[in-house]
Amino acid sequence: MAKKLKLKTKRGAAKRFKITGSGKILRARAGKRHLLGTKASKRTRRLRKNITVKGVDVREVRRMLPYGR
């Protein structure tokens, strides 16, 4: 009987997404890399926090992270 192939994790996705204990996928917010002088402090503080991935994208992210259950 042939061995079952192992799946490779997309390394870029592994660096960008975290999976919580309950199975939700977290991502960082966009817009915190440059041009921060024009953004309000309140806005940059909000950008620090992670947010859950939208439902329409969850299936694709899970495919990129096969072992992140």
N, CA, C and O atoms as CSV, one atom per row, in Angstrom:
chain,resi,resn,atom,element,x,y,z
A,1,MET,N,N,0.841,-1.188,0.000
A,1,MET,CA,C,0.000,0.000,0.000
A,1,MET,C,C,0.882,1.246,0.000
A,1,MET,O,O,1.858,1.317,0.746
A,2,ALA,N,N,0.546,2.211,-0.820
A,2,ALA,CA,C,1.346,3.429,-0.949
A,2,ALA,C,C,1.133,4.342,0.251
A,2,ALA,O,O,0.050,4.391,0.834
A,3,LYS,N,N,2.194,5.065,0.604
A,3,LYS,CA,C,2.088,6.028,1.691
A,3,LYS,C,C,1.259,7.219,1.250
A,3,LYS,O,O,1.259,7.598,0.079
A,4,LYS,N,N,0.566,7.795,2.192
A,4,LYS,CA,C,-0.187,8.996,1.908
A,4,LYS,C,C,0.784,10.172,1.870
A,4,LYS,O,O,1.647,10.301,2.737
A,5,LEU,N,N,0.639,11.019,0.869
A,5,LEU,CA,C,1.549,12.147,0.743
A,5,LEU,C,C,1.293,13.187,1.819
A,5,LEU,O,O,0.153,13.417,2.222
A,6,LYS,N,N,2.361,13.807,2.275
A,6,LYS,CA,C,2.232,14.906,3.219
A,6,LYS,C,C,1.987,16.185,2.439
A,6,LYS,O,O,2.462,16.341,1.314
A,7,LEU,N,N,1.248,17.091,3.039
A,7,LEU,CA,C,0.963,18.375,2.406
A,7,LEU,C,C,1.947,19.411,2.918
A,7,LEU,O,O,2.354,19.374,4.079
A,8,LYS,N,N,2.324,20.334,2.048
A,8,LYS,CA,C,3.240,21.398,2.453
A,8,LYS,C,C,2.446,22.634,2.850
A,8,LYS,O,O,1.471,23.005,2.197
A,9,THR,N,N,2.886,23.262,3.933
A,9,THR,CA,C,2.306,24.515,4.367
A,9,THR,C,C,2.892,25.636,3.533
A,9,THR,O,O,4.095,25.656,3.275
A,10,LYS,N,N,2.043,26.580,3.104
A,10,LYS,CA,C,2.531,27.770,2.409
A,10,LYS,C,C,3.201,28.653,3.452
A,10,LYS,O,O,2.535,29.163,4.353
A,11,ARG,N,N,4.505,28.838,3.340
A,11,ARG,CA,C,5.261,29.527,4.386
A,11,ARG,C,C,4.862,30.993,4.529
A,11,ARG,O,O,4.890,31.544,5.630
A,12,GLY,N,N,4.494,31.619,3.421
A,12,GLY,CA,C,4.040,33.010,3.494
A,12,GLY,C,C,2.766,33.125,4.308
A,12,GLY,O,O,2.596,34.074,5.073
A,13,ALA,N,N,1.866,32.157,4.145
A,13,ALA,CA,C,0.615,32.156,4.891
A,13,ALA,C,C,0.867,31.865,6.365
A,13,ALA,O,O,0.203,32.432,7.233
A,14,ALA,N,N,1.826,30.981,6.652
A,14,ALA,CA,C,2.135,30.630,8.041
A,14,ALA,C,C,2.640,31.846,8.810
A,14,ALA,O,O,2.411,31.965,10.013
A,15,LYS,N,N,3.325,32.746,8.113
A,15,LYS,CA,C,3.842,33.949,8.762
A,15,LYS,C,C,2.763,35.010,8.945
A,15,LYS,O,O,2.874,35.864,9.825
A,16,ARG,N,N,1.730,34.962,8.128
A,16,ARG,CA,C,0.721,36.019,8.142
A,16,ARG,C,C,-0.525,35.700,8.960
A,16,ARG,O,O,-1.217,36.615,9.406
A,17,PHE,N,N,-0.821,34.429,9.163
A,17,PHE,CA,C,-2.050,34.044,9.843
A,17,PHE,C,C,-1.761,33.234,11.098
A,17,PHE,O,O,-0.787,32.483,11.157
A,18,LYS,N,N,-2.630,33.398,12.113
A,18,LYS,CA,C,-2.557,32.603,13.339
A,18,LYS,C,C,-3.918,31.950,13.536
A,18,LYS,O,O,-4.951,32.566,13.272
A,19,ILE,N,N,-3.920,30.706,13.999
A,19,ILE,CA,C,-5.171,30.001,14.248
A,19,ILE,C,C,-5.373,29.890,15.753
A,19,ILE,O,O,-4.491,29.417,16.471
A,20,THR,N,N,-6.527,30.323,16.225
A,20,THR,CA,C,-6.826,30.308,17.653
A,20,THR,C,C,-7.222,28.903,18.089
A,20,THR,O,O,-7.397,28.010,17.260
A,21,GLY,N,N,-7.359,28.720,19.373
A,21,GLY,CA,C,-7.757,27.427,19.915
A,21,GLY,C,C,-9.130,27.005,19.457
A,21,GLY,O,O,-9.392,25.814,19.287
A,22,SER,N,N,-10.023,27.979,19.253
A,22,SER,CA,C,-11.382,27.651,18.810
A,22,SER,C,C,-11.464,27.481,17.298
A,22,SER,O,O,-12.523,27.133,16.775
A,23,GLY,N,N,-10.351,27.722,16.577
A,23,GLY,CA,C,-10.316,27.484,15.141
A,23,GLY,C,C,-10.490,28.710,14.273
A,23,GLY,O,O,-10.507,28.601,13.047
A,24,LYS,N,N,-10.623,29.891,14.892
A,24,LYS,CA,C,-10.732,31.111,14.093
A,24,LYS,C,C,-9.360,31.475,13.548
A,24,LYS,O,O,-8.339,31.136,14.146
A,25,ILE,N,N,-9.337,32.160,12.422
A,25,ILE,CA,C,-8.077,32.563,11.804
A,25,ILE,C,C,-7.917,34.067,11.977
A,25,ILE,O,O,-8.807,34.838,11.620
A,26,LEU,N,N,-6.780,34.482,12.526
A,26,LEU,CA,C,-6.504,35.894,12.762
A,26,LEU,C,C,-5.509,36.414,11.743
A,26,LEU,O,O,-4.642,35.678,11.271
A,27,ARG,N,N,-5.642,37.689,11.409
A,27,ARG,CA,C,-4.697,38.357,10.527
A,27,ARG,C,C,-4.452,39.763,11.044
A,27,ARG,O,O,-5.250,40.298,11.813
A,28,ALA,N,N,-3.345,40.360,10.619
A,28,ALA,CA,C,-3.039,41.740,10.998
A,28,ALA,C,C,-3.827,42.673,10.090
A,28,ALA,O,O,-4.206,42.304,8.978
A,29,ARG,N,N,-4.066,43.875,10.574
A,29,ARG,CA,C,-4.753,44.874,9.760
A,29,ARG,C,C,-3.769,45.531,8.810
A,29,ARG,O,O,-2.579,45.639,9.105
A,30,ALA,N,N,-4.269,45.960,7.686
A,30,ALA,CA,C,-3.431,46.635,6.693
A,30,ALA,C,C,-3.284,48.113,7.051
A,30,ALA,O,O,-4.121,48.673,7.758
A,31,GLY,N,N,-2.218,48.736,6.559
A,31,GLY,CA,C,-2.071,50.184,6.682
A,31,GLY,C,C,-1.158,50.648,7.792
A,31,GLY,O,O,-1.237,51.810,8.192
A,32,LYS,N,N,-0.291,49.788,8.311
A,32,LYS,CA,C,0.570,50.187,9.420
A,32,LYS,C,C,2.048,50.165,9.025
A,32,LYS,O,O,2.908,50.110,9.904
A,33,ARG,N,N,2.365,50.205,7.736
A,33,ARG,CA,C,3.746,50.092,7.285
A,33,ARG,C,C,4.421,51.439,7.060
A,33,ARG,O,O,5.573,51.628,7.452
A,34,HIS,N,N,3.723,52.364,6.441
A,34,HIS,CA,C,4.358,53.642,6.107
A,34,HIS,C,C,3.303,54.739,6.086
A,34,HIS,O,O,2.109,54.463,6.205
A,35,LEU,N,N,3.747,55.987,5.933
A,35,LEU,CA,C,2.876,57.170,5.952
A,35,LEU,C,C,2.082,57.249,7.255
A,35,LEU,O,O,0.894,57.572,7.252
A,36,LEU,N,N,2.751,56.953,8.361
A,36,LEU,CA,C,2.062,56.927,9.652
A,36,LEU,C,C,1.905,58.322,10.249
A,36,LEU,O,O,1.078,58.523,11.138
A,37,GLY,N,N,2.690,59.286,9.769
A,37,GLY,CA,C,2.609,60.641,10.304
A,37,GLY,C,C,1.268,61.291,10.057
A,37,GLY,O,O,0.821,62.119,10.850
A,38,THR,N,N,0.619,60.923,8.959
A,38,THR,CA,C,-0.673,61.530,8.633
A,38,THR,C,C,-1.839,60.821,9.319
A,38,THR,O,O,-2.955,61.341,9.340
A,39,LYS,N,N,-1.590,59.656,9.872
A,39,LYS,CA,C,-2.663,58.894,10.504
A,39,LYS,C,C,-2.756,59.264,11.981
A,39,LYS,O,O,-1.742,59.465,12.650
A,40,ALA,N,N,-3.973,59.349,12.469
A,40,ALA,CA,C,-4.195,59.712,13.871
A,40,ALA,C,C,-3.719,58.600,14.798
A,40,ALA,O,O,-3.710,57.427,14.427
A,41,SER,N,N,-3.321,58.987,16.012
A,41,SER,CA,C,-2.836,58.013,16.995
A,41,SER,C,C,-3.894,56.959,17.290
A,41,SER,O,O,-3.587,55.775,17.435
A,42,LYS,N,N,-5.131,57.403,17.375
A,42,LYS,CA,C,-6.232,56.478,17.638
A,42,LYS,C,C,-6.315,55.414,16.532
A,42,LYS,O,O,-6.564,54.237,16.793
A,43,ARG,N,N,-6.102,55.863,15.313
A,43,ARG,CA,C,-6.164,54.949,14.166
A,43,ARG,C,C,-5.012,53.956,14.185
A,43,ARG,O,O,-5.221,52.770,13.927
A,44,THR,N,N,-3.794,54.417,14.487
A,44,THR,CA,C,-2.641,53.509,14.507
A,44,THR,C,C,-2.740,52.521,15.664
A,44,THR,O,O,-2.272,51.388,15.552
A,45,ARG,N,N,-3.338,52.935,16.764
A,45,ARG,CA,C,-3.553,52.001,17.883
A,45,ARG,C,C,-4.520,50.902,17.473
A,45,ARG,O,O,-4.325,49.734,17.812
A,46,ARG,N,N,-5.561,51.280,16.744
A,46,ARG,CA,C,-6.526,50.292,16.269
A,46,ARG,C,C,-5.885,49.306,15.301
A,46,ARG,O,O,-6.249,48.130,15.272
A,47,LEU,N,N,-4.935,49.785,14.511
A,47,LEU,CA,C,-4.275,48.934,13.519
A,47,LEU,C,C,-3.371,47.882,14.158
A,47,LEU,O,O,-3.011,46.904,13.503
A,48,ARG,N,N,-2.998,48.068,15.430
A,48,ARG,CA,C,-2.152,47.084,16.120
A,48,ARG,C,C,-2.874,45.762,16.330
A,48,ARG,O,O,-2.259,44.696,16.296
A,49,LYS,N,N,-4.168,45.837,16.546
A,49,LYS,CA,C,-4.926,44.652,16.925
A,49,LYS,C,C,-5.167,43.742,15.736
A,49,LYS,O,O,-5.286,44.204,14.601
A,50,ASN,N,N,-5.238,42.447,16.003
A,50,ASN,CA,C,-5.548,41.471,14.963
A,50,ASN,C,C,-7.054,41.395,14.767
A,50,ASN,O,O,-7.834,41.781,15.638
A,51,ILE,N,N,-7.437,40.896,13.619
A,51,ILE,CA,C,-8.854,40.777,13.281
A,51,ILE,C,C,-9.061,39.399,12.651
A,51,ILE,O,O,-8.127,38.828,12.088
A,52,THR,N,N,-10.269,38.869,12.743
A,52,THR,CA,C,-10.533,37.558,12.154
A,52,THR,C,C,-10.672,37.690,10.642
A,52,THR,O,O,-11.108,38.722,10.132
A,53,VAL,N,N,-10.300,36.643,9.945
A,53,VAL,CA,C,-10.412,36.593,8.492
A,53,VAL,C,C,-11.887,36.455,8.128
A,53,VAL,O,O,-12.633,35.747,8.804
A,54,LYS,N,N,-12.301,37.127,7.068
A,54,LYS,CA,C,-13.698,37.058,6.623
A,54,LYS,C,C,-14.069,35.634,6.231
A,54,LYS,O,O,-13.217,34.856,5.804
A,55,GLY,N,N,-15.326,35.306,6.377
A,55,GLY,CA,C,-15.809,33.958,6.099
A,55,GLY,C,C,-15.555,33.479,4.686
A,55,GLY,O,O,-15.321,32.290,4.466
A,56,VAL,N,N,-15.599,34.397,3.717
A,56,VAL,CA,C,-15.395,33.988,2.321
A,56,VAL,C,C,-13.952,33.574,2.049
A,56,VAL,O,O,-13.688,32.848,1.091
A,57,ASP,N,N,-13.006,34.032,2.891
A,57,ASP,CA,C,-11.590,33.729,2.679
A,57,ASP,C,C,-11.087,32.571,3.535
A,57,ASP,O,O,-9.975,32.088,3.320
A,58,VAL,N,N,-11.873,32.126,4.486
A,58,VAL,CA,C,-11.421,31.114,5.441
A,58,VAL,C,C,-11.029,29.814,4.744
A,58,VAL,O,O,-10.005,29.217,5.077
A,59,ARG,N,N,-11.819,29.382,3.801
A,59,ARG,CA,C,-11.556,28.114,3.112
A,59,ARG,C,C,-10.197,28.146,2.401
A,59,ARG,O,O,-9.446,27.172,2.447
A,60,GLU,N,N,-9.891,29.259,1.752
A,60,GLU,CA,C,-8.629,29.383,1.032
A,60,GLU,C,C,-7.436,29.412,1.986
A,60,GLU,O,O,-6.396,28.818,1.701
A,61,VAL,N,N,-7.585,30.099,3.112
A,61,VAL,CA,C,-6.494,30.163,4.097
A,61,VAL,C,C,-6.268,28.788,4.714
A,61,VAL,O,O,-5.124,28.383,4.922
A,62,ARG,N,N,-7.337,28.075,5.005
A,62,ARG,CA,C,-7.196,26.727,5.579
A,62,ARG,C,C,-6.474,25.785,4.630
A,62,ARG,O,O,-5.720,24.915,5.063
A,63,ARG,N,N,-6.708,25.962,3.330
A,63,ARG,CA,C,-6.020,25.138,2.335
A,63,ARG,C,C,-4.515,25.425,2.350
A,63,ARG,O,O,-3.709,24.523,2.127
A,64,MET,N,N,-4.140,26.678,2.612
A,64,MET,CA,C,-2.724,27.033,2.652
A,64,MET,C,C,-2.053,26.554,3.943
A,64,MET,O,O,-0.835,26.379,3.993
A,65,LEU,N,N,-2.871,26.344,4.994
A,65,LEU,CA,C,-2.355,25.888,6.297
A,65,LEU,C,C,-2.976,24.549,6.637
A,65,LEU,O,O,-3.863,24.487,7.488
A,66,PRO,N,N,-2.539,23.477,6.000
A,66,PRO,CA,C,-3.225,22.186,6.158
A,66,PRO,C,C,-3.146,21.605,7.565
A,66,PRO,O,O,-4.032,20.844,7.954
A,67,TYR,N,N,-2.120,21.936,8.338
A,67,TYR,CA,C,-1.973,21.348,9.669
A,67,TYR,C,C,-2.317,22.294,10.796
A,67,TYR,O,O,-2.117,21.961,11.964
A,68,GLY,N,N,-2.831,23.468,10.469
A,68,GLY,CA,C,-3.222,24.421,11.507
A,68,GLY,C,C,-4.676,24.233,11.866
A,68,GLY,O,O,-5.529,25.018,11.452
A,69,ARG,N,N,-4.966,23.201,12.633
A,69,ARG,CA,C,-6.366,22.894,12.974
A,69,ARG,C,C,-6.759,23.578,14.252
A,69,ARG,O,O,-7.897,23.440,14.701
